[in-house]
């Protein structure tokens, strides 16, 4: 933009200075024209050296020359001496400017005028008495080095001004950018100090520019999620250590007792039975953790096929029925239909087994477990509801956290708190959605949304 502005301004200023130079020279030429008079057939130039000394100056003189119509010289300045100025070729009444070398070798600029001499006799100016007027030609020349110097200084000044403005703009832009980026630099310094132990710190959005506030708010939200994730991981590590500490301690004690009394076969059998139970508990925890890891990494090889959902529900209830009988818990199937769905059969079976196991473990004694299946267009929604105790609404957000359990079961040693975590992991792997709700009557419901419904014809074919 500065370059374009410089070129435009340079053109305008150079054109204006040159025009003023030419205008002054044209005025001098027209003054000479007014001094040219015609008396009948005679033409004279009433030139006075004392009024125009520039044509007689010994240094840097100016030049003029007047020609008659036949090409003879009517008058010339003494500064020409015996030299000639170029005679205009055209004879139309006009004026024109051109550059030329002066007789003394300097570069010059000249104006040429073709004109008619004034009639001195007023009576002869009558139309019927006008003699034939001749066309005369006049060339006035002067050096143009002063013009060149003026143009050079103007162009140099403009160019220098452009460079000065560019430097000022560069400095101003840098200064403005430094001021504008200072909040970002401050934020960067704050972020450099963040680590896993300082995730509770937040960036202040109120004191920052309006443009940065949405970004800072999003970053603070990210820090909050990271803090919660770190807290869950720390809690998970502590819970894993807690869960494995009991069976490991039991195995250690059993090994010490067995080595102290190796001859007691009855005690050894009893010890081995307890060791088998502890190892199964450890294996259960490890297998569930590995299953969670596979789900999170997306390493599951899901075999999609047609599944009889009602039959799968009956199978899942059959596995937990003995434990349900101990608490006098009974199953109520409120399914509106018995649909076939298209999904991963192994993953869905694991989901239902964990849901039923969790429901039986945390249901109140002598209460029902209610299952429902609702078909909505081409999708199926499965829900399982049971009555619980000591569960609050704020606990719903934690139910899918690994190793989380609501007291008093946390220290019972019967459950590792991984069941619902596995449910959520498998549900996400099947591209489904799991939802939980708790009503005022302590009725807890877990629902699976998004199961793909098969057509009746497809269902019959698969069943056959």
N, C-alpha and C positions, 0 to 999 in steps of 0.2 A: 504493500500500500504506500509506503514511503517512497519507493522507487517510482511508482506510477505518479504519485503526487509531485515528485521532483521533476519528472519529464514534462508533465503538464505545466507546472509553474515555470520551468525553464523555457518552454516554448512560448508561453504568454509573455514573460518578461523580456526575452530576447526579441520577440516580435514587436513589443511596445517600444523598447529602446531604439531598435532599428527604424521603426516608423517615425519616432521623434527626430532621429538623425536625418531621415529622408525628408521629413516635413520642413525642417529648418533649411535644408538645401533647396527644396522646392520653392520656399518663400523667397530665397535669394534669387533664384532663377526668374521667378515671376516679377521681382523688382526690376531685373534687367529687361524683361519683356515690356514693362510699362515705360521704360526709357527709350524704346524703339518706336520711331514715328516715321510716317510717310508723308512727304510733301509732293503731291502730284506723282511724278514718276520717280522721285528721289526718296531714298530711305536713309535715315540717319539714326545712330545710337548715341544718345546724349549721356555718355558715361563720364563720371567725375571720379578721379582716383581718390580724392580726399574723403569721399563718402564711403568708399569701399576699399580701404587700404589692404585688405587681405589678398587682393589680386596683385598687389605690388610688394608684398612683404618679402624681404630677403631670405627669411627662414620660414620653412613650411608654408609656402604660398598656396593660394587656390587658383583655379584656372577656369576660363570660359572662352567660348568661341561661337560666333554667329555666322551662319551661312545664308546667302541669298538663294533664291529658287533655282538659279542656274548652277549652283555649287560653288560660286565664288565666296570668299570670306568677306563678310561685311565688317566685322570687328573681332578682336581677340585680345586677351589680357597680355600685358607685357611679360608676365611670368612664363608664358609659353616660348618666348623668344622666337626661334625659327621652327619650333616643333608644332605638330598638329594634334588635335584631339580627334577621335573617331567621329565621322560625320554620320548622323542618322540616315538610315536607308529609307524608311517609310516617310510619307509626306502627309499622313492623316493628322488632323488636329488632336494631339494627345500628349501625354508625358509618360516617361518610363524611367526606371532606375536600373543601373547595372554596375558591376565592378570592373575595374580596369587598372593597368599599371600606369602610374603618373609619369610625366616626362622626366622627373628627377629620380625615378626608380622605385618610389614608394608605392605601396598598394593603395588604391584609391577607390572612390565610389562616385558615380556621376549620375546626373539626371539630364534627360534630353526632352526638349519641348519643341513641338512644331506649332507655329503661331502665325498670325497676321499682324502687321504693324498698325499702330493707331494712326488715324487720319488727323492731321493737325488742323486742316481747314474745315471749319464747321459747315460752310456752305457746300463743300464737296462731299459731305456725308449724305446728301440727298440721293435717293435711289437712282434718279435719272442722271446724276452727275458723278456717281462713284466710279473712279478709275479702276482698272483691273488690279486687285490687290494680290501681292505676291505672298507666297508661303515661305516663311523663314524658319530656320532650325537653330536651336540654341542648345549647347551642352555646357553644363557647369560641373566641374569636378573638384574634389578635395580629398585629402588623405583620409583613410578610414582606420588608421592605426589607433587613434583615440577611441573610435567605436569598438575596435577589437579588444582594446584594453578594458573598456567598460563591460563588454560582454564577458570577457574572461573573469573579471572580478565578480560579476554577478553570478556566473556559473560556479565559480569557486566558493562564493559565499553560500549559495544554495546547497552545494554538495557538502560543504562543511556543516551547514545547519542540519542536513539530513543525517550525517554521521553523528553529530552531537545528539540529535533527537533519538537516533537508534541506540546510542549508548545510554541516554537517559531512560528510554523505554525499557532497555534490557535491565538496567538497574532497578527501575520501578517494578517491572514484572517480577524480577527475582525477589525483591523486597516484599512485594505483595504475596507472592507464592510462599515465601518463608513464613510470613504472618499467617497466611491461610492454612499452611500445613503444620503449624506449631501444635494445634490440638492433636493431630495425628501422631506427631513425634512424642508428645506427652503420653498418649495412649500406648504407643509402642514401648516406651520406657516402663509403663505400668505392667504391660504384658510380659516384658522380660523378667520381671520379678515374680510372676505367678509360677507356682508349682503345685504338686499334689497336696501340699499342706496349707495352701493359701487360696483354695478354690472358693472359700466363703467371701472373699473380697469382691466388690463390684465396682464398675466404672461409674463415675458421676455423669449423668446425662444432662442435668439441669444447667451446668455451667458451660456446656459445649455448644457450638453453633447448631442452629436448627437443622442443618443438612445432615449432621452426624448423629443426631439423637435417635432416629430409628435404627441406625446401624449399631449404636451402643446398646440400645434396649435389646436388640436381637442377640448381641454378644453376651449381655448379662444373662439372658435366658439360657444361652448355651452353657455358660458357666454354672448356672443352677442345675441344668441337666447333668453336667459332668460331675458336679459335687454329689448329686444324688446317686449317680452311677458308682462313684468311688466309695460312697458310704455303703451301697449295696454290696459292692465287691468286698469291702473290708468286713462287713457283717457276714457275707457268705463264707469268707475264709475262716472267720472265727467259728461259724456254725459247722463247717466241715470238720474243723479240728475238734470241736465239741462232740460231733456225732461219731467220729472215728476214735476218739480218746477212750470211750467206754469199752467198745469191743477189743481194742488193742490192750487196754489194761486188764481186761478179763482174760485174754489169751496169755498175757504175761504171767498173771497169777496162776492160771491153770498149769502153765509150763513149769513154774517153780514148785508147785505142789507135786506134780507128776515126777519131777526129778528127785524130790525129797523122799517120796514113798513109792518107788517104782514097783514094789512087789504086791501092792494092794490092787488086784485085778478089778474088783468091784468099783473101787474109787476111780481107777483109770478109765473104766467104761463111762462112768458118770462124768469124768472130766472131758473125755472126748466128745460126749454128747453136747456139753456146754460149749466146747471149742467149735463144734460144727455150727451151732446156732450163732455164735459171734462172727464166724467167718461168713455165714450167709448174710448176716446184717451188713457186714462190710462190703460184700459182693453186691448187695442190693443198692447201696449208696453209690458205689463206683460205677455200676452199670447204668444207673439213672443219670449220673453226671456225664458219662460218655454219650448217652443218648441225647442229652441236652446239647453237648458240644457238636454232635453230628447235625442236629437240626439247625443250630446257629450258623454253621459253616455251609449249610445247603448240600450236605453229602448224602442225603437220603435218596435211595433208589426206589421211588414210589411205583407200585404196580397198580394202576388204575383199572378197575373192573366194576361190573354190576354187583351191588351189595344189597341183600335183604335187610333193611334197617331194623325191622321188628324182630327178626330172628337174632340179630346181633345184640339187641337189647335183652332178650331172654337169656342169651349166653352170658352176658356180662352180669346179670342179676344172679344167675346160677352160681357164679364163682364167689359172690359175697353173701349168698343166702345163709350159710352156717353162721357167719359172724353176725348177720342181721337177726337170726333167731335168738342168739344170746342176749340181745337187747330188746327183743320183742318188737322189732321193726318189720313192717310189712310193706309190700310193693303194690302200688296202684298204677296201672297202665291206662292213661287217658288218651291214647293215640286216636286221632280221628280216622286214620287209614294206616295201611301197612305198605308204604311205598318202597320201591327199589331206587337206590341212588347210585350215581357213578362217582366213585372216589377210590382212594387207597384203602384196601380192606384191612391190612395189618395196622396202619396208622390209626384208622377209625376204631378198630378193636382196642388198641392201647388207650385211646382217648376215653372210650366208654368204660373200660376197666378202671382207670384212674378216677373217673368221675364217680362211679358207683362206690369204689373203695373209700373215697373221701366222704361221700354222703353217709355211708354206714358208720364210719369212724366218728363223725362229728354231729350226728343226729341225736336228738333227745330220745330216750327210751320210750317205747310204746307209741311211737309216732310213725306216720306213713312217709314213704318216699314215692313221689308222684312223677311219672314220666308222661310227656305229651309230644306228639308229632303233628305239626301243622304244615299243610301244603299251600304254598303261595305262588301261584302261576307255575313256573318251572323250577322253583326252589323249595327246599324243605328246611323247616326250622325244628330242631330238637331241643327240648327243655327237660331238666331234671330238678325237682324242688324237694327240699327237706327242711324240717324245723330244727333250728340250731339254738345254742345258748351262748351267752357271753360274746356275741359278735356285734360289732358296731358298724355303722355306715362308713366311717373313716378307715375301717380295716379292708374295705373292698379293693382299694387301690394297691394294697400290699399282698393280696392273696396269691398273685402269680409270681411273687418274688421267690427266688430259690432259698430254701431252708427256713422260710417264714412259717411260723405256726402260732396260733392263738392259744394262750394259756387256758386251761391247765395242761394241755397235751405237749407243751414244748419240751418238757423234761421227762416225758414218760418213756422214751426210748422205743416206742412202738412205730413211730412214723418219722421219716427224715425231712418232711416238708418239701418234697420234690414233685409230688403228684400233680398239682395244678400247674407248676412250672412246665412239666412235660406236656400237659394238656395244651397249654398256650403255644408251646413250641411246635407240636404236631399240627395244631389247628392252622398256624401261620404257614407251615410247610405245605398244607393242602389248599392254601389260598382261601381259607374260611375265616370266620369271625366268631370270637367267643365273648359273651357278655354275662355279667353277674349283677344281681339285684337283691335287695333285702327290704321286705315290707315291715310295717309296724308290728306284725304278729310274729316276728322272728322267723319268717319263712324265707329261706335263702333259695334263690333260683339261679341256675347256670344254664345258658342256652348257646347252642351252636347254630350259626346262620350261614347260609350260602351253599348247602349241599345241593348238587345238581340232580334234579328229578329225571328218571327215565320214563319214556312213554309206556303205555300198557302193553303194546305189542312187543316192545323191546324187553320189558320185564318178563313177559310170558316166555319169550325165546330164551332169555338167560336162565330162567327158572328150570325150563325143560333141559 
